[in-house]
Amino acid sequence: MKRFALISVSNKSGVDVLAEELVKLGFSIISTGGTAKFLSKAGIPVIPISEWTGFPEIMDGRVKTLHPKVHGAILADLDEPDHLDAMLKLDIKPIGIVVVNLYPFEETVANPESTEEDIIENIDIGGPTLIRSAAKNYKHVAVLTDEHDYEEIVIQLKEKHKVSMEMKKELAKKAFEHVERYDKAIANYFRASLSHAEPCTSGDCELLLKELEISVPVMQTTRYGENPHQQAGYFSDSSKGWEQLHGKPLSYNNLLDLDAALKAILLFKEPTAMIFKHTNPCGIGCGFDLLSAYKKAFNTDPLSPFGGIIIVNKTLDVATVNEINKIFSEIIIAPDYDAVAIDILKKRKDRRLVCYDKNMLIKERPTYEVKSIISGYLVQEWDDEITSETDWKIVTDKQPTSQEYTALSFAWRAVSILKSNAIALTTADQTLGLGTGQTSRIDSTEIAINKAIHFGHNLTDAVCASDGFFPFRDSVELLSKHGIKAVIQPGGSKGDENVIAACNELGISMIMTGMRHFRH
């Protein structure tokens, strides 16, 4: 019996080589539109789809493979006598190999020049239908959706004159996963185009998501998770917005730190350096250049940066690299590197270097963040907003000076990055003491003060930011003892009046933002 393969692809990489090998093995190639022209130009004989079906391709190619002579040839169960009788009666010959990849929908959506018409036109209909038909009938049909499988198919056909059942089942699995991801991308496009609802502001409002679907391919298997006894991996279905330039593969914990650092750096426009340990910054500095910014970040807490993660928001230069190289840093992250700077950094094999694209990070960020819990999943919108200063309210008799106001703006951004309960003591361009992750706000305040004093920082010109409200006046009184005269916090506590009264008694100015930034 003559053997047939149907080939209809958008990505034509390697398909001419595959088709040539199939012809040598006795297959006749059925093909469509652009693929048929491509293969013919390569000297490979093809049967046009319109000749196979006896019906022309119509509507600019929208309808070409949706025909009984195509799907009957693919879906026929060759072990079923009734199917064989129907094929004989209708002159349908079986197709044993289907090679299909789909219109570049995601690439079209990602192109800023694409119109809605372009996007809609790149929703493939015939391709997914062919894939589903072939995958359903995997016992008799090998379906190829990934060019990396072409070589193995040819090897099996040459050695065994057939594709193994195990391989066909694996190909079917990949095919359904391929269609699933494709349909998800289309659904996400329409979902995004309809996202006009106001943000959810109460427990009674309706969450934008009706159903949570998570189906993404593995990008990387990590050596282990947070601890060596835990298996782990990194999954993603989008452009990452970053790439690793040097060093060993990133670990699970490295990826968590990288994510925290990338989210944080987006809050700063001036030359900024941050040093992270365990997803918390141990120092943040801004300056007229990266060298001055890095020195400020490092001097916040000179003990903690060893083995940490450094991120900057400008091209990393030689002067800053020479300063960074005074201690070991596990990961360095920058939007770009001077050629000489990166050569210096690459001399350490145990260091990882990462380059990121700010615009891509913003564009590719999902609408929601998802956390798994023991009984399911929690979903929330990203906390990516820093309250507009026009919404801030000065609630004390004392007004912050212009210098204090600038410092409070910096402190508010800094504290929003820390784990709750969080306190940040800062100047206008440098963190001085950070208290994070404590079970009470007074504990975080004490830690921030003690760290700042331990490393010799003068707090008389410092300001304080708190990620949540002060429930009592104790923290304010403690801050006052160390010379701090300006505080920023969300407000909203039953104790606000007492806290404001304490500030007025102690000569402290206080701003309430009306927005908190808890990070559990």
C-alpha positions in Angstrom: 0.0 0.0 0.0 1.3 3.4 -1.0 2.1 5.6 2.0 1.2 9.3 2.4 2.4 12.1 4.6 0.6 15.5 4.9 2.8 18.5 5.5 1.4 21.9 6.3 3.7 24.2 8.3 4.2 27.9 9.1 7.7 27.3 10.5 9.5 25.6 7.6 12.8 25.0 9.4 14.0 21.5 8.5 10.8 20.4 6.8 12.5 20.2 3.3 15.0 17.7 4.7 12.3 15.7 6.4 10.2 15.7 3.2 13.1 14.6 1.1 13.9 11.7 3.4 10.2 10.6 3.5 10.1 10.6 -0.3 13.2 8.3 -0.4 11.4 6.0 2.0 8.4 5.7 -0.4 6.1 8.4 0.9 4.0 10.7 -1.3 3.8 14.2 0.1 0.5 16.0 0.3 0.9 19.7 1.0 -0.9 23.1 1.2 -0.4 26.6 0.0 3.0 28.1 1.0 4.4 24.8 2.2 3.7 23.2 -1.2 5.5 26.0 -3.0 8.4 25.8 -0.6 8.8 22.0 -1.1 8.4 22.2 -4.8 11.1 24.9 -5.0 13.3 22.5 -3.1 12.7 19.9 -5.8 10.4 17.7 -3.8 7.4 16.4 -5.6 4.1 17.2 -3.8 0.4 16.5 -4.2 -1.4 19.8 -3.8 -4.2 19.6 -1.2 -6.8 20.7 -3.8 -5.8 17.8 -6.0 -6.1 15.4 -3.0 -9.6 16.6 -2.1 -10.9 17.5 -5.5 -11.9 20.9 -4.0 -10.0 24.2 -4.4 -8.5 26.1 -1.5 -10.9 29.0 -0.8 -11.3 32.2 1.2 -7.6 33.2 1.0 -6.6 29.7 2.3 -8.9 29.8 5.4 -10.5 26.6 4.1 -8.3 24.0 2.6 -7.8 20.9 4.8 -11.3 20.9 6.4 -12.5 18.1 4.1 -13.6 14.5 4.6 -10.9 13.2 2.2 -8.3 14.7 4.6 -9.8 13.9 8.0 -11.2 10.6 6.8 -7.6 9.7 5.7 -6.2 10.7 9.1 -9.0 9.5 11.5 -9.6 6.1 9.9 -9.1 3.2 12.3 -7.3 0.7 10.0 -8.2 -2.1 12.3 -11.9 -1.5 11.9 -13.5 -3.2 8.8 -16.3 -0.7 8.6 -13.7 2.1 8.3 -11.8 0.2 5.6 -15.1 -0.3 3.7 -15.9 3.4 3.8 -12.4 4.3 2.6 -12.7 1.9 -0.3 -16.2 3.1 -1.2 -15.2 6.8 -1.1 -11.7 6.4 -2.5 -9.9 7.7 0.6 -6.3 6.6 1.1 -4.8 6.6 4.6 -2.4 9.3 5.7 0.2 7.9 8.1 2.2 11.0 9.0 1.0 14.5 9.7 3.5 17.3 10.0 1.9 20.6 11.2 2.9 23.6 13.1 0.6 26.6 13.6 0.3 30.2 12.5 2.6 32.5 14.5 -0.2 33.9 16.7 1.9 34.8 19.7 4.6 36.4 17.6 1.9 38.5 15.8 0.4 39.6 19.1 3.9 40.5 20.4 4.6 42.7 17.3 3.6 46.3 18.2 2.9 47.0 14.5 0.3 44.2 14.3 -3.3 45.3 13.7 -6.3 43.5 15.2 -7.0 42.1 11.7 -3.4 40.7 11.5 -3.9 39.0 14.9 -7.2 37.5 14.1 -5.9 36.3 10.7 -3.2 34.4 12.6 -5.7 32.2 14.5 -5.1 28.8 12.9 -8.2 26.7 12.4 -7.2 23.9 10.0 -3.9 23.3 11.7 -5.2 22.5 15.2 -7.9 20.3 13.7 -5.4 18.3 11.7 -3.2 17.9 14.9 -6.2 16.8 17.0 -7.3 14.3 14.4 -3.9 12.8 14.0 -3.2 12.7 17.7 -6.5 11.0 18.4 -5.6 8.3 15.9 -2.0 8.0 17.2 -2.2 4.2 16.8 -2.1 4.6 13.0 -0.8 8.1 12.5 2.5 9.9 13.6 1.8 13.5 14.3 4.8 15.9 14.2 4.5 19.4 15.7 8.1 19.9 16.8 11.0 20.1 14.3 13.3 18.4 16.9 11.4 15.2 16.3 12.0 15.0 12.6 15.3 13.2 12.8 14.1 10.5 15.2 11.1 9.7 13.0 13.4 9.3 9.9 15.8 7.1 11.9 12.9 4.8 13.1 11.4 4.5 9.6 14.8 3.6 8.1 15.6 1.0 10.8 12.2 -0.5 11.4 10.1 0.7 8.5 7.6 2.1 11.0 7.3 4.5 13.9 7.2 2.8 17.3 3.9 2.9 19.2 5.7 4.4 22.2 7.0 7.2 20.0 3.6 7.8 18.4 2.0 8.1 21.8 4.7 10.6 22.9 4.1 12.6 19.8 0.4 12.6 20.4 0.9 14.0 23.9 3.2 16.7 22.6 0.6 17.5 19.9 -2.3 18.0 22.4 0.0 20.1 24.6 1.0 22.2 21.6 -2.7 22.9 20.8 -3.5 23.6 24.4 -0.8 26.3 24.7 -1.9 27.8 21.4 -5.6 28.0 22.4 -4.5 29.4 25.8 -2.6 32.2 24.0 -5.7 33.1 21.9 -7.9 33.1 25.0 -5.5 35.3 26.8 -5.5 37.8 24.0 -9.3 38.1 24.0 -9.3 38.2 27.8 -6.8 41.1 27.8 -8.8 42.9 25.2 -11.9 42.8 27.4 -10.2 43.8 30.7 -12.1 47.0 31.3 -13.4 46.2 34.8 -12.5 48.3 37.8 -10.0 46.8 40.3 -11.6 44.6 43.0 -11.8 46.7 46.2 -14.0 44.6 48.6 -14.6 41.0 49.6 -18.0 41.1 47.9 -16.7 42.0 44.4 -16.2 39.4 41.7 -12.7 38.3 40.9 -11.8 38.9 37.2 -10.7 35.2 36.8 -13.6 32.7 36.6 -11.3 29.7 36.4 -7.6 29.2 36.9 -5.7 27.3 34.2 -2.0 26.6 34.6 -0.3 24.7 31.7 3.2 25.9 30.9 6.2 24.0 29.7 9.3 23.4 31.8 12.1 25.9 30.9 14.7 24.5 33.2 15.1 21.7 35.7 17.0 23.0 38.8 19.5 20.8 40.7 17.1 21.0 43.7 14.5 23.3 45.3 15.0 25.4 48.4 16.8 22.4 50.0 18.7 19.5 48.5 16.0 16.9 49.2 13.4 18.8 47.1 13.1 18.4 43.4 12.3 21.6 41.5 12.0 23.3 38.1 11.3 26.6 36.4 8.2 26.7 34.1 7.3 29.5 31.7 5.4 30.0 28.4 6.6 33.6 27.7 9.7 35.5 26.8 11.6 35.9 30.1 12.8 39.4 29.7 16.2 38.3 30.9 19.0 36.0 29.8 21.9 34.5 31.6 25.3 35.4 30.0 27.7 33.5 32.2 28.1 31.0 35.0 26.4 27.8 36.2 22.7 27.4 35.7 20.5 29.4 38.1 19.2 27.4 41.1 15.7 27.5 42.5 16.7 30.0 45.2 18.7 32.0 42.6 15.6 32.4 40.5 13.5 33.5 43.5 16.2 36.2 44.3 16.4 37.2 40.6 12.6 37.6 40.5 12.6 39.8 43.6 15.4 41.9 42.3 13.8 42.4 38.9 10.5 43.5 40.4 12.2 45.9 42.8 14.5 47.6 40.2 11.5 48.7 38.2 10.5 51.2 40.9 13.7 53.3 40.4 14.6 55.6 37.5 17.8 57.3 38.8 21.1 55.3 38.7 20.3 52.7 41.4 22.0 49.6 42.9 20.4 47.0 45.2 21.9 44.1 47.0 19.6 41.2 47.8 19.8 38.3 50.2 16.9 35.7 50.5 14.6 37.9 48.4 15.1 40.9 50.7 17.3 43.9 50.0 20.1 44.5 52.5 21.0 47.8 50.8 19.6 50.2 48.3 21.4 53.2 46.9 20.8 55.9 44.3 23.5 58.3 43.0 24.7 60.4 40.1 26.3 57.2 38.7 26.3 53.5 39.4 29.6 53.6 41.4 28.2 56.1 43.9 24.9 54.2 44.0 26.6 50.9 44.7 28.7 52.3 47.5 25.6 53.6 49.2 23.8 50.2 48.9 26.9 48.3 50.1 27.5 50.7 53.1 23.9 50.2 54.4 25.1 46.9 55.8 28.6 45.9 54.8 28.3 42.4 56.4 25.3 41.1 54.5 26.3 41.6 50.8 28.8 38.6 50.8 27.4 36.0 48.4 24.4 38.2 47.6 22.7 39.3 44.5 23.5 42.7 43.0 21.1 44.5 40.5 21.6 47.8 38.8 19.4 49.8 36.4 22.1 51.3 34.1 24.9 49.9 32.0 27.4 48.3 34.3 30.8 50.0 34.0 34.4 49.1 34.9 34.6 51.4 37.9 31.6 49.9 39.5 32.7 46.3 38.7 36.1 47.0 40.3 34.2 48.0 43.5 31.9 45.0 43.3 34.8 42.7 42.9 36.1 43.5 46.4 33.8 40.8 47.7 32.1 37.7 46.2 28.7 38.2 44.7 26.8 35.2 43.5 24.7 36.9 40.8 25.0 40.3 39.1 22.1 41.6 37.1 22.2 44.6 34.7 20.4 45.9 31.6 23.7 46.0 29.8 27.5 45.6 30.4 30.5 47.5 29.2 32.6 45.1 27.1 35.6 45.4 29.4 33.4 45.2 32.5 31.9 41.9 31.4 35.3 40.4 30.6 36.4 41.2 34.1 33.3 39.7 35.7 33.6 36.5 33.6 36.9 35.7 35.1 35.1 34.1 38.1 33.5 30.9 36.9 31.3 30.6 40.0 29.5 33.9 39.3 26.3 34.2 37.3 25.7 37.2 35.1 22.2 38.1 33.9 21.1 40.8 31.4 17.5 42.1 31.5 15.2 44.2 29.3 13.0 46.5 31.4 10.4 47.0 28.7 10.1 43.2 28.1 9.8 42.5 31.8 6.8 44.9 32.0 5.3 43.6 28.8 5.5 39.9 29.6 4.5 40.1 33.3 1.3 38.2 33.9 -1.8 40.0 35.1 -2.0 37.8 38.3 0.4 36.2 40.7 -0.4 32.7 41.8 0.7 30.9 45.0 0.0 27.3 45.8 -1.3 26.3 49.2 -2.0 22.9 50.7 -5.6 22.9 49.5 -5.4 24.7 46.2 -4.2 28.1 44.8 -4.4 31.7 45.8 -4.6 34.3 43.0 -4.2 38.1 43.3 -3.4 41.0 41.1 0.3 42.1 41.1 1.1 44.8 43.7 2.9 47.0 41.2 1.6 50.4 42.2 3.2 52.9 44.5 0.7 55.4 45.7 0.6 58.6 43.7 2.1 61.4 45.9 -1.0 63.5 45.0 -3.0 61.0 47.2 -0.6 61.4 50.2 -2.0 63.3 53.3 0.1 65.1 55.8 -1.7 64.3 59.0 0.5 66.1 61.6 1.0 69.7 62.7 4.6 69.6 61.6 5.0 69.6 57.8 7.9 67.6 56.3 10.7 69.8 54.9 11.4 69.5 51.1 14.5 67.3 51.9 12.4 65.1 54.2 9.7 64.8 51.6 12.2 63.6 49.0 13.6 61.1 51.5 10.1 59.9 52.4 9.4 59.2 48.7 12.6 57.1 48.5 11.8 55.3 51.7 8.3 54.5 50.6 9.6 52.7 47.5 12.2 50.9 49.5 9.8 49.6 52.2 7.4 48.3 49.6 10.1 45.8 48.5 10.6 44.3 52.0 8.8 41.4 53.7 6.3 42.3 56.3 6.4 43.6 59.0 8.8 46.1 57.4 10.5 49.3 58.4 13.0 51.2 56.3 15.2 54.0 57.7 16.6 56.0 54.8 18.0 59.3 53.6 16.9 60.6 50.2 19.2 58.2 48.3 20.3 55.5 50.7 18.9 52.9 53.1 20.4 53.1 56.5 18.6 50.4 58.5 16.1 47.8 57.4 13.8 45.7 59.6 12.0 42.9 57.8 9.7 39.9 58.4 9.0 40.3 62.1 5.9 39.4 64.0 5.5 42.9 65.4 6.2 46.3 64.0 8.1 47.4 67.1 10.5 44.5 66.5 11.1 45.6 63.0 11.7 49.2 64.2 14.2 48.1 66.8 16.1 45.9 64.3 16.2 48.7 61.7 17.5 51.2 64.3 20.0 48.8 65.8 21.4 47.8 62.4 21.8 51.5 61.4 23.6 52.3 64.7 25.8 49.2 64.5 27.1 50.3 61.1 27.7 53.9 62.2 24.8 55.7 60.4 23.6 59.0 61.8 19.8 58.9 62.1 19.2 62.6 62.8 18.6 63.3 59.1 16.9 59.9 58.4 13.2 59.3 57.8 11.1 56.2 58.4 8.8 54.2 56.2 6.4 51.4 57.4 4.8 49.0 55.0 1.7 48.8 57.2 0.1 51.1 59.8 1.4 51.7 63.3 -1.1 50.1 65.7 0.4 51.9 68.7 2.6 54.9 69.5 5.5 52.8 70.7 7.3 52.7 67.4 7.0 56.5 66.9 8.3 57.1 70.4 11.3 54.8 69.7 12.1 56.6 66.4 11.9 60.0 68.1 14.6 58.9 70.7 17.0 58.4 67.8 16.3 61.8 66.1 14.0 60.7 63.3 11.6 63.6 62.5 9.6 62.3 59.5 7.5 59.1 59.0 5.5 57.7 56.1 2.9 54.9 56.5 -0.4 53.8 55.0 -2.7 54.7 57.9 -6.0 53.0 58.6 -5.5 51.8 62.1 -7.9 52.3 65.0 -4.9 53.7 66.7 -4.2 56.4 64.1 -5.4 59.3 66.3 -3.1 58.2 69.2 -0.1 57.8 66.7 -0.8 61.2 65.2 -1.0 62.8 68.7 2.3 61.2 69.6 3.9 62.7 66.5 2.6 66.1 67.3 3.9 65.8 70.9 7.3 64.7 69.6 7.6 67.2 66.7 7.5 64.5 64.0 5.8 65.0 60.6 3.8 62.1 59.3 2.4 61.3 55.9 -0.4 58.7 55.3 -0.4 57.2 51.8 -3.8 55.3 52.0 -2.1 52.2 50.5 -0.2 49.5 52.2 2.4 47.1 50.7 2.4 43.9 52.8 4.6 41.1 51.5 3.9 37.9 53.4 
